[in-house]
Amino acid sequence: MHMKQGTIESLKEFVGRFNDGILATGEQLKDDFEKLAVSVFINGLQPGPCLNDFRARPPTTLEELWVRANHFRA
């Protein structure tokens, strides 16, 4: 979020630097995205047993979220 193209940096150079940064932090980005997606899903739930369960024991991965959510499907 804080990466910016330098004032004298070409677009080609910036794209290369950006890609290098993404590759270096790929796993962290994946983890952060997963946490965000889990949070967004939980915040979008209607009150009920599934929401209560997720609030008591928040899922840590999307896979865990889907497995547990399937137990509450009507």
Residue frames as a rotation matrix with the C-alpha (Angstrom) as fourth column:
MET 1
0.562 0.827 0.000 0.00
0.827 -0.562 0.000 0.00
0.000 0.000 -1.000 0.00
HIS 2
0.653 -0.356 -0.668 2.94
0.076 -0.847 0.526 2.31
-0.754 -0.395 -0.526 0.51
MET 3
-0.307 -0.793 0.527 4.83
0.671 0.212 0.710 1.57
-0.675 0.571 0.467 -2.70
LYS 4
0.723 0.488 -0.489 4.94
0.040 -0.736 -0.676 4.52
-0.690 0.469 -0.551 -5.09
GLN 5
0.557 -0.512 0.655 6.61
0.806 0.141 -0.575 5.13
0.202 0.848 0.491 -8.41
GLY 6
-0.111 -0.714 -0.691 9.67
0.708 -0.545 0.449 7.31
-0.698 -0.439 0.566 -8.01
THR 7
0.513 0.357 -0.781 9.67
-0.106 -0.876 -0.470 10.74
-0.852 0.324 -0.412 -9.65
ILE 8
0.033 -0.555 -0.831 12.38
-0.967 -0.228 0.114 9.70
-0.253 0.800 -0.545 -12.12
GLU 9
-0.624 -0.183 0.760 11.55
-0.173 0.980 0.094 5.98
-0.762 -0.073 -0.643 -12.14
SER 10
-0.715 0.375 -0.590 10.18
-0.633 0.011 0.774 4.63
0.297 0.927 0.230 -15.41
LEU 11
0.350 0.912 0.213 6.95
-0.937 0.343 0.070 2.66
-0.009 -0.224 0.975 -15.44
LYS 12
0.505 -0.244 -0.828 8.95
-0.221 0.891 -0.397 -0.40
0.835 0.384 0.395 -16.50
GLU 13
-0.611 -0.791 -0.015 11.27
-0.123 0.114 -0.986 -0.01
0.782 -0.601 -0.167 -13.49
PHE 14
-0.470 0.514 0.718 8.35
-0.882 -0.266 -0.388 0.52
-0.009 -0.816 0.578 -11.14
VAL 15
0.612 0.707 -0.355 6.52
-0.728 0.679 0.096 -2.56
0.309 0.199 0.930 -12.45
GLY 16
0.124 -0.664 -0.738 9.68
0.001 0.744 -0.669 -4.63
0.992 0.082 0.093 -11.94
ARG 17
-0.820 -0.442 0.364 10.20
-0.307 -0.197 -0.931 -3.33
0.483 -0.875 0.025 -8.41
PHE 18
-0.080 0.894 0.440 6.52
-0.997 -0.067 -0.046 -3.86
-0.011 -0.443 0.897 -7.61
ASN 19
0.636 0.305 -0.709 6.61
-0.450 0.893 -0.019 -7.45
0.627 0.331 0.705 -8.89
ASP 20
-0.350 -0.839 -0.417 9.77
0.045 0.429 -0.902 -8.16
0.936 -0.335 -0.112 -6.89
GLY 21
-0.757 0.111 0.643 8.05
-0.631 -0.379 -0.677 -6.82
0.168 -0.919 0.357 -3.77
ILE 22
0.332 0.943 0.023 4.92
-0.937 0.327 0.125 -8.89
0.110 -0.063 0.992 -4.38
LEU 23
0.419 -0.232 -0.878 6.94
-0.150 0.936 -0.319 -12.06
0.895 0.266 0.358 -4.90
ALA 24
-0.654 -0.756 -0.009 8.93
-0.066 0.069 -0.995 -11.40
0.753 -0.651 -0.095 -1.73
THR 25
-0.815 0.396 0.423 5.76
-0.530 -0.213 -0.821 -10.92
-0.234 -0.893 0.383 0.33
GLY 26
-0.483 0.649 -0.587 3.46
-0.514 0.332 0.791 -13.34
0.708 0.684 0.174 -1.50
GLU 27
-0.451 0.307 -0.838 2.80
0.595 0.804 -0.026 -15.64
0.665 -0.510 -0.546 1.43
GLN 28
-0.832 0.137 -0.538 2.14
0.401 -0.522 -0.753 -12.72
-0.384 -0.842 0.379 3.77
LEU 29
-0.738 0.595 -0.319 -0.28
-0.675 -0.654 0.342 -11.22
-0.005 0.467 0.884 1.25
LYS 30
-0.402 0.584 -0.705 -2.06
-0.079 0.745 0.663 -14.55
0.912 0.322 -0.253 0.97
ASP 31
-0.571 0.139 -0.809 -2.33
0.784 0.385 -0.487 -14.79
0.244 -0.912 -0.329 4.75
ASP 32
-0.877 0.225 -0.424 -3.52
0.001 -0.882 -0.472 -11.20
-0.480 -0.414 0.773 5.07
PHE 33
-0.632 0.672 -0.384 -6.09
-0.654 -0.198 0.730 -11.67
0.415 0.713 0.565 2.30
GLU 34
-0.421 0.461 -0.781 -7.37
0.335 0.879 0.339 -14.83
0.843 -0.119 -0.525 3.93
LYS 35
-0.707 0.126 -0.696 -7.77
0.680 -0.149 -0.718 -13.09
-0.194 -0.981 0.020 7.30
LEU 36
-0.840 0.396 -0.370 -9.58
-0.424 -0.906 -0.007 -10.20
-0.338 0.151 0.929 5.62
ALA 37
-0.537 0.652 -0.535 -11.90
-0.442 0.323 0.837 -12.53
0.719 0.686 0.115 3.69
VAL 38
-0.494 0.336 -0.802 -12.77
0.697 0.704 -0.134 -14.48
0.520 -0.625 -0.582 6.86
SER 39
-0.792 0.143 -0.594 -13.49
0.381 -0.644 -0.663 -11.23
-0.477 -0.751 0.456 8.70
VAL 40
-0.777 0.518 -0.357 -15.66
-0.629 -0.632 0.452 -9.86
0.008 0.576 0.817 5.88
PHE 41
-0.480 0.601 -0.639 -17.66
0.011 0.732 0.681 -13.11
0.877 0.320 -0.358 5.74
ILE 42
-0.534 0.243 -0.810 -18.24
0.829 0.335 -0.447 -13.18
0.163 -0.910 -0.380 9.50
ASN 43
-0.835 0.185 -0.518 -19.25
0.056 -0.908 -0.415 -9.50
-0.547 -0.376 0.748 9.56
GLY 44
-0.713 0.568 -0.410 -21.79
-0.644 -0.303 0.702 -10.20
0.275 0.765 0.583 6.82
LEU 45
-0.749 0.414 -0.518 -23.56
0.402 0.905 0.142 -13.02
0.527 -0.102 -0.843 8.66
GLN 46
0.133 0.872 0.472 -27.03
-0.412 -0.384 0.826 -12.66
0.901 -0.304 0.308 10.14
PRO 47
-0.346 -0.207 0.915 -27.31
-0.938 0.100 -0.332 -13.32
-0.023 -0.973 -0.229 13.88
GLY 48
0.739 0.610 -0.286 -27.61
-0.602 0.788 0.129 -17.02
0.305 0.077 0.949 14.63
PRO 49
0.890 -0.335 0.309 -25.75
0.046 0.740 0.672 -20.19
-0.453 -0.584 0.674 15.54
CYS 50
0.532 -0.731 0.427 -23.10
0.793 0.255 -0.553 -19.89
0.295 0.633 0.715 12.82
LEU 51
0.332 -0.383 0.862 -22.22
-0.114 -0.923 -0.367 -16.31
0.937 0.024 -0.350 13.77
ASN 52
0.803 0.010 0.596 -22.14
-0.594 -0.071 0.801 -17.27
0.050 -0.997 -0.051 17.45
ASP 53
0.834 -0.503 0.227 -19.80
0.447 0.857 0.256 -20.16
-0.324 -0.112 0.940 16.71
PHE 54
0.353 -0.719 0.599 -17.47
0.710 -0.211 -0.672 -18.04
0.609 0.662 0.436 14.56
ARG 55
0.457 -0.173 0.872 -17.34
-0.428 -0.902 0.045 -15.29
0.779 -0.394 -0.487 17.16
ALA 56
0.888 -0.104 0.449 -16.53
-0.387 0.361 0.849 -17.80
-0.250 -0.927 0.280 19.90
ARG 57
0.126 -0.847 0.516 -13.87
0.280 0.530 0.801 -19.55
-0.952 0.043 0.304 17.80
PRO 58
0.544 0.111 -0.831 -12.93
-0.626 -0.606 -0.491 -17.48
-0.558 0.788 -0.260 14.74
PRO 59
0.837 -0.279 0.470 -11.79
0.488 0.769 -0.413 -19.56
-0.246 0.575 0.780 11.76
THR 60
0.206 -0.851 -0.483 -8.19
-0.056 -0.503 0.863 -18.90
-0.977 -0.151 -0.151 10.80
THR 61
-0.892 -0.453 0.001 -8.40
-0.034 0.071 0.997 -19.95
-0.452 0.889 -0.079 7.14
LEU 62
-0.311 0.788 -0.531 -10.99
-0.950 -0.276 0.147 -19.84
-0.031 0.550 0.835 4.37
GLU 63
-0.485 0.099 -0.869 -10.93
-0.252 0.936 0.247 -23.62
0.838 0.339 -0.429 4.18
GLU 64
-0.899 0.146 -0.414 -11.79
0.437 0.371 -0.819 -23.87
0.034 -0.917 -0.398 7.87
LEU 65
-0.680 0.678 -0.281 -14.52
-0.513 -0.713 -0.478 -21.26
-0.524 -0.181 0.832 7.43
TRP 66
-0.281 0.592 -0.755 -16.15
-0.867 0.182 0.465 -23.21
0.412 0.785 0.462 4.56
VAL 67
-0.645 0.005 -0.764 -15.97
0.145 0.983 -0.116 -26.54
0.750 -0.185 -0.635 6.40
ARG 68
-0.879 0.286 -0.382 -17.51
0.393 -0.022 -0.919 -25.12
-0.271 -0.958 -0.093 9.54
ALA 69
-0.609 0.684 -0.402 -20.10
-0.695 -0.704 -0.145 -23.03
-0.382 0.191 0.904 7.68
ASN 70
-0.515 0.396 -0.760 -21.29
-0.507 0.574 0.643 -26.15
0.691 0.717 -0.095 5.85
HIS 71
-0.839 0.199 -0.507 -22.31
0.486 0.695 -0.530 -27.63
0.247 -0.691 -0.680 9.21
PHE 72
-0.635 0.585 -0.505 -24.82
0.155 -0.544 -0.825 -24.79
-0.757 -0.601 0.255 9.61
ARG 73
-0.886 0.303 -0.351 -26.33
-0.442 -0.325 0.836 -24.84
0.139 0.896 0.422 6.11
ALA 74
-0.267 0.886 0.378 -30.06
-0.516 0.199 -0.833 -25.34
-0.814 -0.418 0.404 6.09
